[in-house]
């Protein structure tokens, strides 16, 4: 199978920022407590913006950076659990807004916080069968509309935002070698959805999810490196899902990753679920910390429970 590489990135966040001090006026918490346990200081919250609008803006920036037009896109996937509507999918609304060709497969993918990595693997498979070899992958969440703002255990964690990536499939390029997994669980991290007769808000067993992540992240990294035939020294940059700064710190210590080879932006975004990994990618590209030829190890975990890793190169 021909592989994919990253051609362009873009991102968009809401105008409104919610700080830890803001949350202390809603629930019994404070900035010191939140920062010490999560690394989060603020997060973005949609007020007037829709998830679709965030997706469109991020996608346009990614297309511009890649130097291509909507007519070049062969597949469009939006990874999200919080689309504006169940039907039509966010990807279909994105197709209309951007003017993607009508023979472009467009759909949403729900693997929670691992959604972007799942979508990259799915994109690689589909582009191999597409006559147009560019794909648009968007990770986007408006989690503020499904957060219980009276629950201090969850409302402090999540934020809104969108980030997009344009990838290209070309003969002779290495596969991203994605390693994906799931462990079905409807208790530890749950969003009921429609017709359940219960409030459609996020609930989470924080301690158990933390233990799952601490176990899963290194196992996923090991499996991804083994599949790719690489060692940590072969990786130019490690891109972690931004769920909790302490989880990232544990992985950094285990693999002895130097500061110049990993990045944390959780302090400004919180946990943006499927948008988390591409938001990091977008900032890294913009800052010039990665560029053509860079080899990135992506790792994510989330509700489902799900996890995933991939080795993505910059074109």
C-alpha positions in Angstrom: 0.0 0.0 0.0 1.3 3.5 -0.9 1.8 5.8 2.1 0.7 9.3 2.9 2.6 12.4 4.1 1.6 15.7 5.6 1.3 18.6 3.1 -0.5 21.3 5.1 -2.1 22.2 8.4 -4.6 24.8 9.7 -6.5 25.5 12.9 -9.3 27.5 14.3 -10.5 28.1 17.8 -13.5 30.1 19.2 -13.0 33.7 20.3 -14.0 33.1 23.9 -11.5 31.9 26.5 -12.5 30.3 29.8 -9.8 30.5 32.5 -9.5 28.5 35.6 -10.4 31.5 37.6 -13.6 31.8 35.5 -14.4 28.2 36.4 -13.8 28.9 40.1 -16.9 31.1 40.0 -19.0 28.2 38.7 -17.8 25.2 40.8 -15.7 24.6 43.9 -12.2 24.7 42.4 -9.3 27.0 41.9 -6.4 27.7 39.4 -3.7 26.1 41.6 -5.7 22.9 42.0 -6.5 22.5 38.3 -3.0 23.4 37.0 -1.2 21.1 39.4 -3.3 18.1 38.5 -3.9 18.6 34.8 -1.5 21.3 33.5 -4.6 23.3 32.1 -4.8 27.0 32.7 -7.5 28.0 30.1 -9.6 26.5 27.3 -11.7 27.8 24.4 -15.4 27.7 24.4 -17.8 28.1 21.5 -20.5 30.7 22.0 -21.5 32.1 18.6 -19.3 29.7 16.6 -20.5 26.4 15.3 -18.3 23.3 14.9 -18.8 23.5 11.1 -17.5 27.1 11.0 -14.4 26.0 12.9 -13.8 23.1 10.5 -14.2 25.3 7.4 -11.7 27.9 8.6 -9.1 25.3 9.6 -9.6 23.4 6.4 -9.1 26.5 4.2 -5.9 27.3 5.9 -4.6 23.7 5.4 -5.5 23.8 1.7 -3.7 27.1 1.3 -0.6 25.8 3.0 -0.6 22.6 0.9 -1.0 24.8 -2.2 -4.0 22.9 -3.6 -7.6 23.6 -4.4 -10.8 21.9 -3.1 -11.0 20.2 -6.5 -7.8 18.2 -5.7 -9.3 16.5 -2.6 -10.2 12.9 -3.0 -11.5 12.1 0.5 -12.7 14.2 3.4 -13.0 12.9 7.0 -14.0 14.8 10.1 -13.1 13.1 13.4 -15.5 14.4 16.1 -18.0 13.4 18.8 -19.7 16.8 18.9 -20.8 17.7 15.4 -23.5 20.3 15.0 -25.9 17.6 13.6 -25.8 13.8 13.5 -27.1 14.0 10.0 -25.8 15.7 7.9 -22.3 14.8 9.0 -19.8 17.6 9.6 -17.8 16.3 6.7 -20.8 16.7 4.3 -21.3 20.3 5.5 -17.6 20.9 5.0 -17.9 19.5 1.4 -20.6 22.0 0.7 -18.8 25.0 2.2 -15.5 24.3 0.5 -17.0 23.1 -2.8 -15.3 19.7 -2.8 -16.2 17.6 -5.8 -19.5 15.7 -5.3 -17.8 12.4 -5.9 -15.7 12.9 -2.8 -16.4 10.4 0.0 -17.2 12.6 3.1 -18.0 11.2 6.5 -17.5 11.7 10.2 -15.5 9.3 12.4 -16.0 8.7 16.1 -13.1 7.3 18.0 -13.2 10.0 20.6 -9.8 11.5 21.4 -8.1 8.9 19.1 -10.3 10.0 16.2 -7.6 11.9 14.3 -5.2 9.0 14.3 -8.0 6.6 13.3 -8.9 9.0 10.5 -5.3 9.2 9.2 -5.2 5.4 8.8 -8.7 5.4 7.2 -7.6 8.2 4.9 -4.4 6.3 3.8 -6.5 3.3 2.9 -9.1 5.3 0.9 -6.6 7.4 -1.0 -5.0 4.3 -2.3 -8.3 3.7 -4.2 -9.0 7.3 -5.1 -8.2 8.9 -8.4 -7.4 12.1 -6.5 -4.5 11.6 -4.2 -5.0 14.4 -1.7 -7.0 13.9 1.5 -8.5 16.4 4.0 -8.5 15.2 7.7 -10.1 17.4 10.3 -10.2 16.9 14.1 -12.8 19.1 15.6 -14.8 19.4 18.9 -17.4 21.6 20.5 -17.3 19.7 23.8 -18.6 22.7 25.7 -22.1 21.9 24.6 -21.9 18.4 26.2 -20.0 19.3 29.3 -21.8 19.4 32.6 -20.8 22.9 33.9 -21.8 21.9 37.5 -19.4 18.9 37.5 -16.0 20.1 38.6 -14.4 16.7 37.7 -15.1 17.2 34.0 -15.9 20.8 33.2 -12.3 21.8 34.0 -10.8 19.4 31.4 -12.4 20.0 28.0 -12.1 22.7 25.4 -13.3 23.5 21.9 -11.4 23.8 18.6 -10.6 22.4 15.2 -7.5 21.6 13.2 -7.1 20.3 9.7 -4.4 18.4 7.8 -4.0 17.9 4.1 -2.2 14.7 3.3 -0.9 13.3 0.0 -0.7 9.6 -1.1 2.2 8.8 -3.4 3.7 5.6 -4.7 6.9 4.7 -2.9 6.1 6.6 0.3 6.1 4.6 3.5 2.8 3.7 5.2 2.1 5.5 8.5 1.9 2.0 10.0 -0.9 2.8 12.3 -1.5 0.7 15.4 -5.1 1.0 16.6 -7.0 -0.7 19.3 -10.1 -0.6 21.5 -11.5 -2.0 24.7 -15.2 -1.5 24.9 -16.3 0.3 28.0 -19.4 2.5 28.6 -18.6 3.5 32.1 -15.2 5.1 32.4 -15.8 7.7 29.7 -19.3 8.2 28.4 -21.5 10.5 26.3 -25.0 9.0 26.1 -26.2 10.6 22.9 -29.8 10.8 21.7 -32.8 8.8 22.9 -31.2 7.5 26.1 -33.5 9.1 28.5 -30.6 10.7 30.4 -28.8 14.0 30.1 -26.5 14.2 27.1 -23.4 15.2 29.0 -20.0 13.8 29.4 -19.2 11.7 32.4 -15.8 10.3 33.3 -14.1 8.2 36.0 -11.0 10.3 36.1 -8.7 8.1 38.2 -9.5 5.0 36.1 -9.0 6.8 32.8 -5.7 8.1 34.1 -4.5 4.6 34.9 -5.7 3.4 31.4 -3.7 6.2 29.8 -0.5 5.6 31.8 -0.7 1.9 30.7 -1.8 2.5 27.1 0.4 5.3 25.9 3.8 3.5 26.3 2.4 0.2 25.0 1.0 2.0 21.9 4.3 3.8 21.4 6.2 0.6 21.6 3.9 -1.2 19.2 4.0 1.6 16.7 7.8 1.9 16.7 8.1 -1.9 16.4 5.7 -2.0 13.4 7.7 0.8 11.7 11.0 -0.8 12.5 12.2 2.3 14.3 13.6 3.3 17.7 12.8 6.5 19.7 16.1 8.0 18.4 14.7 7.7 14.8 11.8 10.1 15.7 12.2 13.8 15.1 9.2 14.8 17.1 6.7 13.1 19.5 3.1 14.3 19.2 1.0 13.4 22.2 -2.7 13.7 22.8 -3.1 16.6 25.2 -5.3 15.1 27.9 -3.2 15.6 31.0 0.3 17.1 31.3 1.3 14.4 33.9 0.5 11.6 31.4 2.8 13.3 28.8 5.5 13.8 31.4 5.5 10.1 32.4 6.0 9.1 28.7 8.8 11.7 28.3 10.6 10.3 31.3 10.2 6.7 30.2 11.6 7.3 26.7 14.1 10.0 27.8 12.7 12.4 25.2 14.6 15.7 25.1 12.6 18.9 25.5 13.2 19.9 21.9 11.4 16.8 20.6 8.0 17.1 22.3 5.4 19.8 22.9 2.6 20.6 25.3 -0.2 23.1 24.6 -2.7 21.7 27.0 -2.2 24.8 29.2 -4.0 26.9 26.6 -6.5 24.4 25.0 -7.4 21.8 27.6 -8.5 18.4 26.2 -9.9 19.0 22.8 -10.4 15.3 22.1 -10.2 14.6 18.3 -8.8 18.1 17.7 -5.9 17.7 20.2 -3.3 16.0 18.0 -3.8 18.1 14.9 -3.8 21.3 17.0 -0.3 20.3 18.1 0.7 19.5 14.5 -0.5 22.9 13.3 1.4 24.8 15.9 4.6 22.8 15.3 4.4 23.5 11.6 3.7 27.2 12.1 6.6 27.6 14.6 9.0 25.8 12.2 9.8 23.1 14.7 9.0 20.5 12.1 9.4 20.7 8.3 10.0 18.7 5.2 11.4 15.3 6.0 10.5 15.4 9.7 9.3 12.1 11.1 6.6 12.4 13.8 5.3 9.7 16.2 1.6 10.4 17.0 0.0 8.8 20.0 -3.6 9.2 21.3 -6.1 7.5 23.6 -9.7 8.2 24.5 -13.2 7.1 25.1 -14.4 3.8 23.7 -12.0 3.0 25.1 -9.6 3.5 22.1 -6.0 4.1 21.4 -3.8 4.7 18.4 -0.3 5.5 17.1 1.2 6.3 13.8 4.4 7.5 12.2 3.7 10.5 10.0 6.3 12.2 7.8 6.2 15.7 6.5 6.4 16.0 2.7 
